[in-house]
Amino acid sequence: MGKLIAIDGVDASGKQTQTALLLERLQSEGKNVKMVSFPAYDKPSSTLVKMYLDGNFGDKPSDVNAYATSTLFAADRFATYRTDWGRDYNNGTLILADRYVTSNLIHQASKIDSFEEKQKFIVWLEDLEYGVYSLPRPDVTIFLDMPPEYGAELMKDRLNKANGNDKKDIHESDFSYPEKSYKNAVFVAEQCGWKRILCVDNGKIRSVEEIHKDIYSGIEGLV
């Protein structure tokens, strides 16, 4: 059995960059390691996710409730686990996940205002993904804490990851969504015991290298 490290955060927090950087460092140390990214935009399993993000089910994130949307992202993870990275994980490979179950907690739980209902959703989601789909739980989750006002500047000229063009998906084009997702992410990170890495210090975005050092320190003893 391998180990799983999830790196997550709101949009433009540097998840892909930091996961790739950690992969490179661990490979240089001779570790048996593999990186996966979610949604798996290059796989058929992400078709419904892309339809949701493209606005086929509604123009706003709130048009599809947290439970329904979560099943789309969860099914994508299940499909890739069973057809790809699950074999590596079960054979002892260290898996680095650029987003994971944690993304449903960050983005979909933000659609729920009530504290009690949010707690129910967290229990339901963990049962769905870790129970029904039998996905492995992360050994550690790294939460990249990037406040939305800083992430917005980084997002400005970024291409849509799902289709490669400059059309924003429904999460990115809803101006209220980043703030709600961020506040929810901070709440969920504390509730679930994630390792919180600050991406901004004294009003400035920290360097990629500084953030990487904190992430590496956060997984010491695990790899």
ZATORMAR-862899 format. One record per residue: residue number from 1; x negated, y, z negated of N, C-alpha, C in turn; residue in three letters. Coordinates in Angstrom, 2 decimals. Layout:
BEGIN
<NUM; <X; Y; Z>; <X; Y; Z>; <X; Y; Z>; "ALA">
...
// end
This chain:
BEGIN
<1; <-0.85; -1.20; 0.00>; <0.00; 0.00; 0.00>; <-0.88; 1.24; 0.00>; "MET">
<2; <-0.55; 2.18; 0.86>; <-1.32; 3.41; 0.92>; <-0.81; 4.46; -0.04>; "GLY">
<3; <-1.22; 5.68; 0.20>; <-0.74; 6.82; -0.58>; <-0.21; 7.87; 0.38>; "LYS">
<4; <0.62; 8.75; -0.16>; <1.28; 9.76; 0.67>; <1.17; 11.12; -0.01>; "LEU">
<5; <0.65; 12.07; 0.75>; <0.57; 13.45; 0.29>; <1.45; 14.29; 1.22>; "ILE">
<6; <2.42; 14.98; 0.67>; <3.30; 15.85; 1.45>; <2.88; 17.30; 1.24>; "ALA">
<7; <2.78; 18.04; 2.34>; <2.48; 19.47; 2.28>; <3.68; 20.20; 2.88>; "ILE">
<8; <4.29; 21.06; 2.08>; <5.54; 21.67; 2.52>; <5.62; 23.12; 2.07>; "ASP">
<9; <6.62; 23.81; 2.56>; <6.84; 25.20; 2.24>; <7.84; 25.78; 3.22>; "GLY">
<10; <8.14; 27.04; 3.09>; <9.06; 27.69; 4.01>; <8.36; 27.91; 5.35>; "VAL">
<11; <9.11; 28.41; 6.34>; <8.53; 28.65; 7.65>; <7.37; 29.64; 7.56>; "ASP">
<12; <6.31; 29.36; 8.36>; <5.13; 30.22; 8.46>; <4.29; 30.23; 7.19>; "ALA">
<13; <4.38; 29.18; 6.39>; <3.55; 29.11; 5.18>; <2.21; 28.43; 5.44>; "SER">
<14; <2.00; 27.92; 6.64>; <0.71; 27.32; 6.98>; <0.65; 25.82; 6.80>; "GLY">
<15; <1.79; 25.17; 6.82>; <1.84; 23.72; 6.56>; <1.00; 22.92; 7.55>; "LYS">
<16; <1.24; 23.16; 8.84>; <0.53; 22.40; 9.87>; <-0.97; 22.67; 9.82>; "GLN">
<17; <-1.33; 23.93; 9.66>; <-2.74; 24.31; 9.59>; <-3.43; 23.64; 8.42>; "THR">
<18; <-2.82; 23.68; 7.25>; <-3.44; 23.13; 6.06>; <-3.47; 21.60; 6.09>; "GLN">
<19; <-2.44; 20.98; 6.65>; <-2.45; 19.52; 6.74>; <-3.55; 19.06; 7.67>; "THR">
<20; <-3.71; 19.74; 8.81>; <-4.75; 19.38; 9.78>; <-6.14; 19.60; 9.19>; "ALA">
<21; <-6.29; 20.66; 8.41>; <-7.59; 20.96; 7.79>; <-7.94; 19.90; 6.75>; "LEU">
<22; <-6.96; 19.48; 5.98>; <-7.19; 18.43; 4.98>; <-7.52; 17.10; 5.67>; "LEU">
<23; <-6.81; 16.82; 6.76>; <-7.10; 15.61; 7.54>; <-8.55; 15.59; 8.00>; "LEU">
<24; <-8.99; 16.70; 8.55>; <-10.37; 16.79; 9.05>; <-11.38; 16.57; 7.93>; "GLU">
<25; <-11.13; 17.16; 6.78>; <-12.07; 17.01; 5.67>; <-12.12; 15.58; 5.15>; "ARG">
<26; <-10.95; 14.97; 4.99>; <-10.92; 13.59; 4.47>; <-11.51; 12.61; 5.47>; "LEU">
<27; <-11.31; 12.86; 6.77>; <-11.93; 12.00; 7.78>; <-13.44; 12.12; 7.73>; "GLN">
<28; <-13.94; 13.33; 7.52>; <-15.39; 13.54; 7.44>; <-15.99; 12.84; 6.23>; "SER">
<29; <-15.14; 12.59; 5.22>; <-15.59; 11.87; 4.02>; <-15.43; 10.35; 4.18>; "GLU">
<30; <-14.98; 9.92; 5.35>; <-14.85; 8.50; 5.62>; <-13.57; 7.86; 5.12>; "GLY">
<31; <-12.58; 8.69; 4.81>; <-11.31; 8.16; 4.31>; <-10.46; 7.61; 5.47>; "LYS">
<32; <-9.69; 6.57; 5.18>; <-8.73; 6.01; 6.12>; <-7.45; 6.82; 6.00>; "ASN">
<33; <-7.26; 7.76; 6.91>; <-6.20; 8.75; 6.73>; <-5.51; 9.03; 8.06>; "VAL">
<34; <-4.21; 9.33; 8.00>; <-3.42; 9.64; 9.19>; <-2.49; 10.79; 8.88>; "LYS">
<35; <-2.28; 11.66; 9.87>; <-1.38; 12.80; 9.70>; <-0.09; 12.55; 10.47>; "MET">
<36; <1.04; 12.86; 9.85>; <2.34; 12.82; 10.52>; <3.02; 14.17; 10.32>; "VAL">
<37; <3.90; 14.53; 11.27>; <4.60; 15.81; 11.19>; <6.09; 15.59; 11.40>; "SER">
<38; <6.88; 16.35; 10.68>; <8.34; 16.27; 10.80>; <8.93; 17.66; 11.00>; "PHE">
<39; <9.96; 17.77; 11.84>; <10.53; 16.71; 12.67>; <9.52; 16.20; 13.70>; "PRO">
<40; <9.71; 14.96; 14.17>; <8.83; 14.38; 15.19>; <9.35; 14.80; 16.55>; "ALA">
<41; <9.03; 16.05; 16.93>; <9.62; 16.63; 18.13>; <9.30; 15.86; 19.41>; "TYR">
<42; <8.21; 15.09; 19.39>; <7.83; 14.34; 20.59>; <8.48; 12.96; 20.65>; "ASP">
<43; <9.35; 12.64; 19.69>; <10.01; 11.33; 19.63>; <11.51; 11.48; 19.90>; "LYS">
<44; <12.14; 10.44; 20.47>; <13.59; 10.48; 20.69>; <14.38; 10.65; 19.39>; "PRO">
<45; <13.79; 10.23; 18.29>; <14.50; 10.29; 17.00>; <14.83; 11.71; 16.56>; "SER">
<46; <14.17; 12.70; 17.16>; <14.42; 14.10; 16.75>; <15.48; 14.79; 17.61>; "SER">
<47; <16.12; 14.04; 18.51>; <17.07; 14.65; 19.44>; <18.17; 15.44; 18.73>; "THR">
<48; <18.80; 14.83; 17.71>; <19.88; 15.51; 17.00>; <19.36; 16.69; 16.19>; "LEU">
<49; <18.14; 16.57; 15.67>; <17.53; 17.69; 14.95>; <17.36; 18.88; 15.89>; "VAL">
<50; <16.85; 18.62; 17.08>; <16.64; 19.69; 18.05>; <17.97; 20.31; 18.48>; "LYS">
<51; <19.01; 19.49; 18.61>; <20.33; 20.03; 18.95>; <20.83; 20.96; 17.84>; "MET">
<52; <20.62; 20.56; 16.58>; <21.02; 21.40; 15.45>; <20.26; 22.72; 15.46>; "TYR">
<53; <18.94; 22.65; 15.61>; <18.11; 23.85; 15.57>; <18.35; 24.76; 16.77>; "LEU">
<54; <18.76; 24.17; 17.90>; <19.06; 24.96; 19.10>; <20.44; 25.60; 19.04>; "ASP">
<55; <21.22; 25.27; 18.01>; <22.52; 25.90; 17.84>; <23.67; 25.17; 18.50>; "GLY">
<56; <23.45; 23.92; 18.89>; <24.52; 23.17; 19.54>; <25.68; 22.86; 18.60>; "ASN">
<57; <25.41; 22.81; 17.30>; <26.44; 22.48; 16.33>; <26.97; 23.71; 15.60>; "PHE">
<58; <26.44; 24.87; 15.94>; <26.82; 26.12; 15.30>; <25.69; 27.11; 15.38>; "GLY">
<59; <26.01; 28.39; 15.47>; <24.99; 29.42; 15.66>; <24.21; 29.76; 14.40>; "ASP">
<60; <24.75; 29.41; 13.25>; <24.11; 29.75; 11.98>; <23.83; 28.46; 11.19>; "LYS">
<61; <22.77; 28.45; 10.36>; <22.49; 27.27; 9.55>; <23.68; 26.83; 8.72>; "PRO">
<62; <24.46; 27.79; 8.23>; <25.59; 27.48; 7.36>; <26.75; 26.82; 8.10>; "SER">
<63; <26.70; 26.80; 9.44>; <27.78; 26.17; 10.21>; <27.78; 24.64; 10.02>; "ASP">
<64; <26.65; 24.09; 9.59>; <26.57; 22.65; 9.33>; <26.14; 22.48; 7.87>; "VAL">
<65; <26.94; 21.79; 7.07>; <26.67; 21.73; 5.64>; <25.38; 20.96; 5.33>; "ASN">
<66; <24.89; 21.16; 4.13>; <23.60; 20.60; 3.72>; <23.55; 19.08; 3.85>; "ALA">
<67; <24.63; 18.42; 3.53>; <24.66; 16.96; 3.56>; <24.57; 16.44; 5.00>; "TYR">
<68; <25.39; 16.99; 5.89>; <25.39; 16.55; 7.28>; <24.05; 16.82; 7.94>; "ALA">
<69; <23.51; 18.02; 7.73>; <22.23; 18.36; 8.35>; <21.11; 17.47; 7.84>; "THR">
<70; <21.12; 17.17; 6.56>; <20.06; 16.35; 5.98>; <19.99; 14.96; 6.60>; "SER">
<71; <21.15; 14.42; 6.98>; <21.14; 13.08; 7.57>; <20.40; 13.07; 8.91>; "THR">
<72; <20.44; 14.19; 9.65>; <19.75; 14.26; 10.94>; <18.24; 14.20; 10.75>; "LEU">
<73; <17.73; 15.00; 9.80>; <16.30; 15.02; 9.54>; <15.83; 13.71; 8.90>; "PHE">
<74; <16.67; 13.14; 8.03>; <16.30; 11.89; 7.36>; <16.21; 10.73; 8.36>; "ALA">
<75; <17.13; 10.69; 9.31>; <17.12; 9.61; 10.31>; <15.87; 9.69; 11.17>; "ALA">
<76; <15.42; 10.88; 11.48>; <14.18; 11.07; 12.24>; <12.99; 10.49; 11.46>; "ASP">
<77; <12.92; 10.77; 10.16>; <11.83; 10.23; 9.34>; <11.90; 8.71; 9.28>; "ARG">
<78; <13.10; 8.18; 9.08>; <13.28; 6.72; 9.01>; <12.80; 6.05; 10.29>; "PHE">
<79; <13.18; 6.61; 11.44>; <12.82; 6.01; 12.72>; <11.30; 5.99; 12.92>; "ALA">
<80; <10.64; 7.09; 12.59>; <9.18; 7.12; 12.78>; <8.48; 6.23; 11.76>; "THR">
<81; <9.03; 6.15; 10.56>; <8.44; 5.26; 9.54>; <8.49; 3.81; 10.01>; "TYR">
<82; <9.62; 3.39; 10.53>; <9.78; 1.99; 10.92>; <9.04; 1.63; 12.21>; "ARG">
<83; <8.81; 2.61; 13.08>; <8.19; 2.32; 14.37>; <6.73; 2.75; 14.46>; "THR">
<84; <6.26; 3.51; 13.50>; <4.91; 4.07; 13.62>; <4.12; 4.04; 12.31>; "ASP">
<85; <4.27; 5.07; 11.51>; <3.34; 5.27; 10.40>; <3.58; 4.36; 9.21>; "TRP">
<86; <4.73; 3.72; 9.15>; <5.00; 2.80; 8.05>; <4.01; 1.64; 8.02>; "GLY">
<87; <3.63; 1.15; 9.20>; <2.65; 0.06; 9.26>; <1.33; 0.48; 8.65>; "ARG">
<88; <0.90; 1.69; 9.00>; <-0.36; 2.20; 8.47>; <-0.27; 2.38; 6.95>; "ASP">
<89; <0.82; 2.97; 6.50>; <1.01; 3.19; 5.07>; <0.96; 1.87; 4.30>; "TYR">
<90; <1.67; 0.88; 4.80>; <1.73; -0.40; 4.10>; <0.43; -1.19; 4.18>; "ASN">
<91; <-0.45; -0.79; 5.10>; <-1.75; -1.43; 5.21>; <-2.85; -0.66; 4.49>; "ASN">
<92; <-2.45; 0.35; 3.71>; <-3.42; 1.04; 2.85>; <-3.90; 2.39; 3.34>; "GLY">
<93; <-3.36; 2.89; 4.44>; <-3.78; 4.20; 4.96>; <-3.20; 5.33; 4.11>; "THR">
<94; <-3.99; 6.35; 3.90>; <-3.52; 7.57; 3.25>; <-2.77; 8.40; 4.30>; "LEU">
<95; <-1.53; 8.72; 4.03>; <-0.70; 9.49; 4.96>; <-0.60; 10.94; 4.48>; "ILE">
<96; <-0.91; 11.87; 5.39>; <-0.71; 13.29; 5.12>; <0.50; 13.74; 5.92>; "LEU">
<97; <1.52; 14.22; 5.24>; <2.76; 14.62; 5.91>; <2.89; 16.13; 5.96>; "ALA">
<98; <2.91; 16.65; 7.19>; <3.22; 18.05; 7.43>; <4.73; 18.16; 7.43>; "ASP">
<99; <5.30; 18.49; 6.27>; <6.74; 18.46; 5.96>; <7.19; 17.01; 5.73>; "ARG">
<100; <8.23; 16.88; 4.90>; <8.69; 15.54; 4.57>; <10.12; 15.64; 4.03>; "TYR">
<101; <10.52; 14.69; 3.20>; <11.82; 14.76; 2.52>; <11.97; 16.12; 1.84>; "VAL">
<102; <10.86; 16.62; 1.38>; <10.80; 17.91; 0.70>; <11.38; 19.05; 1.54>; "THR">
<103; <11.30; 18.94; 2.87>; <11.86; 20.00; 3.72>; <13.37; 20.06; 3.63>; "SER">
<104; <14.02; 18.90; 3.51>; <15.46; 18.92; 3.29>; <15.80; 19.61; 1.97>; "ASN">
<105; <14.98; 19.36; 0.96>; <15.20; 20.00; -0.34>; <15.01; 21.51; -0.24>; "LEU">
<106; <14.01; 21.93; 0.52>; <13.74; 23.37; 0.66>; <14.82; 24.06; 1.49>; "ILE">
<107; <15.12; 23.51; 2.66>; <15.98; 24.21; 3.60>; <17.47; 23.92; 3.40>; "HIS">
<108; <17.81; 22.68; 3.18>; <19.24; 22.36; 3.10>; <19.84; 22.68; 1.74>; "GLN">
<109; <19.08; 22.47; 0.68>; <19.60; 22.84; -0.65>; <19.81; 24.34; -0.76>; "ALA">
<110; <19.16; 25.12; 0.10>; <19.34; 26.58; 0.06>; <20.74; 26.98; 0.49>; "SER">
<111; <21.48; 26.06; 1.13>; <22.85; 26.34; 1.55>; <23.84; 26.23; 0.40>; "LYS">
<112; <23.36; 25.74; -0.75>; <24.23; 25.48; -1.90>; <23.93; 26.50; -2.99>; "ILE">
<113; <24.91; 27.27; -3.39>; <24.69; 28.34; -4.38>; <24.80; 27.85; -5.82>; "ASP">
<114; <25.72; 26.96; -6.07>; <25.97; 26.50; -7.44>; <24.82; 25.65; -7.95>; "SER">
<115; <24.35; 25.96; -9.17>; <23.26; 25.19; -9.78>; <23.66; 23.72; -9.92>; "PHE">
<116; <24.87; 23.48; -10.40>; <25.32; 22.10; -10.61>; <25.41; 21.34; -9.29>; "GLU">
<117; <25.94; 22.00; -8.25>; <26.07; 21.36; -6.94>; <24.70; 21.13; -6.30>; "GLU">
<118; <23.79; 22.05; -6.54>; <22.42; 21.89; -6.02>; <21.75; 20.68; -6.66>; "LYS">
<119; <21.95; 20.50; -7.97>; <21.39; 19.35; -8.67>; <21.98; 18.04; -8.12>; "GLN">
<120; <23.28; 18.04; -7.86>; <23.93; 16.86; -7.29>; <23.35; 16.53; -5.92>; "LYS">
<121; <23.11; 17.58; -5.14>; <22.55; 17.38; -3.81>; <21.16; 16.77; -3.89>; "PHE">
<122; <20.33; 17.25; -4.81>; <18.98; 16.71; -4.96>; <19.03; 15.21; -5.26>; "ILE">
<123; <19.92; 14.82; -6.18>; <20.07; 13.40; -6.52>; <20.54; 12.61; -5.31>; "VAL">
<124; <21.54; 13.16; -4.59>; <22.07; 12.48; -3.40>; <21.00; 12.30; -2.33>; "TRP">
<125; <20.24; 13.38; -2.07>; <19.24; 13.34; -1.02>; <18.13; 12.33; -1.34>; "LEU">
<126; <17.67; 12.33; -2.57>; <16.61; 11.38; -2.94>; <17.11; 9.95; -2.84>; "GLU">
<127; <18.38; 9.72; -3.15>; <18.93; 8.37; -2.99>; <19.00; 8.00; -1.51>; "ASP">
<128; <19.40; 8.96; -0.66>; <19.48; 8.69; 0.78>; <18.12; 8.35; 1.36>; "LEU">
<129; <17.15; 9.20; 1.14>; <15.86; 9.04; 1.81>; <14.97; 7.99; 1.16>; "GLU">
<130; <14.90; 8.00; -0.17>; <14.03; 7.04; -0.85>; <14.75; 5.72; -1.16>; "TYR">
<131; <16.08; 5.78; -1.25>; <16.85; 4.59; -1.57>; <17.39; 3.90; -0.32>; "GLY">
<132; <18.35; 4.53; 0.35>; <19.00; 3.93; 1.52>; <17.98; 3.68; 2.64>; "VAL">
<133; <17.16; 4.67; 2.94>; <16.18; 4.53; 4.03>; <14.85; 3.93; 3.56>; "TYR">
<134; <14.67; 3.81; 2.26>; <13.46; 3.19; 1.69>; <12.16; 3.87; 2.14>; "SER">
<135; <12.20; 5.18; 2.31>; <10.98; 5.92; 2.61>; <10.12; 6.02; 1.35>; "LEU">
<136; <8.80; 5.99; 1.51>; <7.95; 6.09; 0.32>; <7.99; 7.48; -0.30>; "PRO">
<137; <7.94; 7.52; -1.61>; <7.86; 8.80; -2.31>; <6.43; 9.33; -2.23>; "ARG">
<138; <6.26; 10.64; -2.10>; <4.91; 11.20; -2.12>; <4.23; 10.96; -3.47>; "PRO">
<139; <2.94; 10.69; -3.42>; <2.16; 10.62; -4.66>; <1.93; 12.02; -5.21>; "ASP">
<140; <1.89; 12.98; -4.31>; <1.81; 14.38; -4.72>; <2.43; 15.22; -3.61>; "VAL">
<141; <3.12; 16.29; -4.01>; <3.67; 17.25; -3.05>; <3.02; 18.60; -3.29>; "THR">
<142; <2.44; 19.15; -2.24>; <1.83; 20.47; -2.28>; <2.84; 21.48; -1.74>; "ILE">
<143; <3.19; 22.46; -2.55>; <4.12; 23.51; -2.12>; <3.33; 24.78; -1.83>; "PHE">
<144; <3.32; 25.18; -0.56>; <2.64; 26.41; -0.16>; <3.58; 27.59; -0.38>; "LEU">
<145; <3.29; 28.37; -1.38>; <4.16; 29.47; -1.79>; <3.83; 30.73; -0.99>; "ASP">
<146; <4.56; 30.90; 0.12>; <4.40; 32.07; 0.99>; <5.69; 32.89; 0.96>; "MET">
<147; <5.71; 34.02; 0.26>; <6.92; 34.85; 0.24>; <7.34; 35.24; 1.65>; "PRO">
<148; <8.64; 35.30; 1.91>; <9.14; 35.48; 3.29>; <8.73; 36.78; 3.96>; "PRO">
<149; <8.51; 37.84; 3.16>; <8.12; 39.10; 3.79>; <6.74; 39.02; 4.43>; "GLU">
<150; <5.89; 38.12; 3.92>; <4.57; 37.90; 4.53>; <4.67; 36.90; 5.67>; "TYR">
<151; <5.49; 35.88; 5.50>; <5.67; 34.88; 6.55>; <6.30; 35.48; 7.80>; "GLY">
<152; <7.16; 36.48; 7.64>; <7.85; 37.08; 8.79>; <6.85; 37.68; 9.78>; "ALA">
<153; <5.79; 38.28; 9.27>; <4.78; 38.86; 10.15>; <4.05; 37.76; 10.93>; "GLU">
<154; <3.79; 36.64; 10.26>; <3.11; 35.53; 10.92>; <4.00; 34.86; 11.95>; "LEU">
<155; <5.31; 34.90; 11.73>; <6.28; 34.25; 12.61>; <6.54; 35.05; 13.89>; "MET">
<156; <6.20; 36.31; 13.87>; <6.66; 37.25; 14.90>; <6.40; 36.76; 16.33>; "LYS">
<157; <5.21; 36.27; 16.58>; <4.86; 35.88; 17.94>; <4.70; 34.37; 18.10>; "ASP">
<158; <5.20; 33.61; 17.13>; <5.05; 32.15; 17.19>; <6.08; 31.53; 18.12>; "ARG">
<159; <5.66; 30.56; 18.91>; <6.57; 29.85; 19.79>; <7.42; 28.88; 18.99>; "LEU">
<160; <8.60; 28.57; 19.52>; <9.49; 27.58; 18.93>; <8.85; 26.20; 19.05>; "ASN">
<161; <8.64; 25.52; 17.92>; <7.95; 24.24; 17.94>; <8.77; 23.14; 18.62>; "LYS">
<162; <10.09; 23.27; 18.61>; <10.94; 22.23; 19.17>; <10.92; 22.23; 20.69>; "ALA">
<163; <10.85; 23.44; 21.30>; <10.94; 23.48; 22.76>; <9.79; 24.23; 23.43>; "ASN">
<164; <8.88; 24.79; 22.63>; <7.69; 25.42; 23.22>; <7.91; 26.80; 23.82>; "GLY">
<165; <9.12; 27.35; 23.71>; <9.34; 28.70; 24.24>; <9.50; 29.70; 23.10>; "ASN">
<166; <9.81; 30.95; 23.47>; <9.86; 31.98; 22.43>; <11.26; 32.21; 21.86>; "ASP">
<167; <12.22; 31.35; 22.22>; <13.55; 31.45; 21.63>; <13.53; 30.93; 20.21>; "LYS">
<168; <13.96; 31.73; 19.26>; <13.95; 31.35; 17.85>; <15.04; 30.32; 17.58>; "LYS">
<169; <14.75; 29.34; 16.70>; <15.79; 28.40; 16.32>; <16.74; 29.07; 15.33>; "ASP">
<170; <17.82; 28.37; 14.95>; <18.85; 29.02; 14.13>; <18.35; 29.36; 12.73>; "ILE">
<171; <17.33; 28.67; 12.24>; <16.74; 29.04; 10.95>; <15.97; 30.35; 11.09>; "HIS">
<172; <15.20; 30.45; 12.17>; <14.33; 31.61; 12.35>; <15.10; 32.88; 12.75>; "GLU">
<173; <16.23; 32.71; 13.43>; <16.97; 33.87; 13.92>; <17.98; 34.41; 12.92>; "SER">
<174; <18.22; 33.67; 11.83>; <19.12; 34.14; 10.77>; <18.27; 34.87; 9.73>; "ASP">
<175; <18.37; 36.19; 9.69>; <17.45; 36.99; 8.88>; <17.62; 36.78; 7.38>; "PHE">
<176; <18.79; 36.29; 6.96>; <19.00; 36.05; 5.54>; <18.45; 34.69; 5.11>; "SER">
<177; <18.22; 33.82; 6.06>; <17.86; 32.44; 5.75>; <16.47; 32.29; 5.10>; "TYR">
<178; <15.43; 32.98; 5.59>; <14.12; 32.83; 4.95>; <14.11; 33.17; 3.47>; "PRO">
<179; <14.83; 34.24; 3.10>; <14.87; 34.65; 1.69>; <15.57; 33.60; 0.83>; "GLU">
<180; <16.69; 33.09; 1.33>; <17.42; 32.06; 0.59>; <16.59; 30.79; 0.47>; "LYS">
<181; <15.92; 30.41; 1.55>; <15.10; 29.20; 1.53>; <13.94; 29.34; 0.56>; "SER">
<182; <13.34; 30.53; 0.55>; <12.20; 30.74; -0.34>; <12.62; 30.67; -1.81>; "TYR">
<183; <13.69; 31.37; -2.16>; <14.15; 31.34; -3.56>; <14.51; 29.92; -3.97>; "LYS">
<184; <15.14; 29.19; -3.07>; <15.49; 27.81; -3.35>; <14.25; 26.94; -3.48>; "ASN">
<185; <13.25; 27.19; -2.61>; <12.02; 26.40; -2.64>; <11.29; 26.54; -3.97>; "ALA">
<186; <11.23; 27.76; -4.47>; <10.57; 28.00; -5.77>; <11.30; 27.23; -6.87>; "VAL">
<187; <12.64; 27.26; -6.81>; <13.45; 26.55; -7.79>; <13.21; 25.04; -7.70>; "PHE">
<188; <13.29; 24.48; -6.49>; <13.14; 23.05; -6.31>; <11.73; 22.59; -6.66>; "VAL">
<189; <10.73; 23.38; -6.31>; <9.35; 23.03; -6.61>; <9.15; 22.86; -8.12>; "ALA">
<190; <9.76; 23.75; -8.88>; <9.66; 23.66; -10.34>; <10.44; 22.47; -10.87>; "GLU">
<191; <11.63; 22.26; -10.33>; <12.48; 21.14; -10.77>; <11.81; 19.79; -10.51>; "GLN">
<192; <11.14; 19.69; -9.37>; <10.59; 18.39; -8.93>; <9.11; 18.21; -9.26>; "CYS">
<193; <8.50; 19.21; -9.86>; <7.11; 19.07; -10.30>; <6.09; 19.10; -9.18>; "GLY">
<194; <6.37; 19.88; -8.13>; <5.40; 20.00; -7.04>; <4.22; 20.86; -7.46>; "TRP">
<195; <3.06; 20.64; -6.82>; <1.88; 21.49; -7.07>; <2.02; 22.77; -6.24>; "LYS">
<196; <2.10; 23.88; -6.91>; <2.37; 25.16; -6.25>; <1.05; 25.87; -5.93>; "ARG">
<197; <0.84; 26.15; -4.65>; <-0.36; 26.84; -4.20>; <0.03; 28.24; -3.73>; "ILE">
<198; <-0.47; 29.25; -4.38>; <-0.14; 30.63; -4.01>; <-0.86; 31.01; -2.72>; "LEU">
<199; <-0.09; 31.53; -1.76>; <-0.66; 31.93; -0.47>; <-0.91; 33.43; -0.38>; "CYS">
<200; <-0.42; 34.17; -1.37>; <-0.59; 35.62; -1.41>; <-1.17; 36.01; -2.75>; "VAL">
<201; <-2.14; 36.89; -2.72>; <-2.77; 37.35; -3.96>; <-2.98; 38.86; -3.87>; "ASP">
<202; <-2.47; 39.59; -4.87>; <-2.60; 41.04; -4.90>; <-2.14; 41.70; -3.60>; "ASN">
<203; <-1.01; 41.22; -3.09>; <-0.42; 41.84; -1.92>; <-1.05; 41.48; -0.59>; "GLY">
<204; <-1.98; 40.52; -0.59>; <-2.64; 40.12; 0.65>; <-2.55; 38.60; 0.83>; "LYS">
<205; <-2.34; 38.18; 2.07>; <-2.34; 36.75; 2.36>; <-3.76; 36.20; 2.18>; "ILE">
<206; <-3.87; 35.16; 1.40>; <-5.18; 34.56; 1.15>; <-5.70; 33.88; 2.41>; "ARG">
<207; <-7.01; 33.71; 2.50>; <-7.59; 33.09; 3.68>; <-7.23; 31.61; 3.74>; "SER">
<208; <-7.27; 31.06; 4.95>; <-7.01; 29.63; 5.16>; <-7.96; 28.79; 4.30>; "VAL">
<209; <-9.21; 29.22; 4.24>; <-10.22; 28.46; 3.49>; <-9.93; 28.47; 1.99>; "GLU">
<210; <-9.51; 29.63; 1.46>; <-9.20; 29.71; 0.03>; <-8.03; 28.79; -0.33>; "GLU">
<211; <-7.01; 28.81; 0.49>; <-5.85; 27.96; 0.24>; <-6.23; 26.49; 0.33>; "ILE">
<212; <-7.05; 26.16; 1.32>; <-7.51; 24.77; 1.47>; <-8.26; 24.29; 0.23>; "HIS">
<213; <-9.10; 25.13; -0.32>; <-9.85; 24.75; -1.53>; <-8.90; 24.40; -2.68>; "LYS">
<214; <-7.84; 25.18; -2.82>; <-6.86; 24.92; -3.88>; <-6.12; 23.60; -3.63>; "ASP">
<215; <-5.79; 23.35; -2.36>; <-5.11; 22.10; -2.02>; <-6.02; 20.91; -2.33>; "ILE">
<216; <-7.27; 21.02; -1.93>; <-8.22; 19.92; -2.15>; <-8.38; 19.65; -3.65>; "TYR">
<217; <-8.44; 20.72; -4.42>; <-8.53; 20.56; -5.88>; <-7.28; 19.89; -6.43>; "SER">
<218; <-6.14; 20.17; -5.79>; <-4.87; 19.60; -6.27>; <-4.71; 18.13; -6.03>; "GLY">
<219; <-5.52; 17.56; -5.13>; <-5.40; 16.12; -4.85>; <-6.60; 15.34; -5.38>; "ILE">
<220; <-7.51; 16.01; -6.06>; <-8.68; 15.32; -6.60>; <-8.22; 14.22; -7.56>; "GLU">
<221; <-8.87; 13.08; -7.45>; <-8.50; 11.95; -8.29>; <-7.47; 11.04; -7.63>; "GLY">
<222; <-6.84; 11.53; -6.56>; <-5.83; 10.74; -5.87>; <-6.43; 10.03; -4.67>; "LEU">
<223; <-7.37; 10.69; -3.99>; <-7.94; 10.11; -2.76>; <-9.39; 9.65; -2.98>; "VAL">
// end
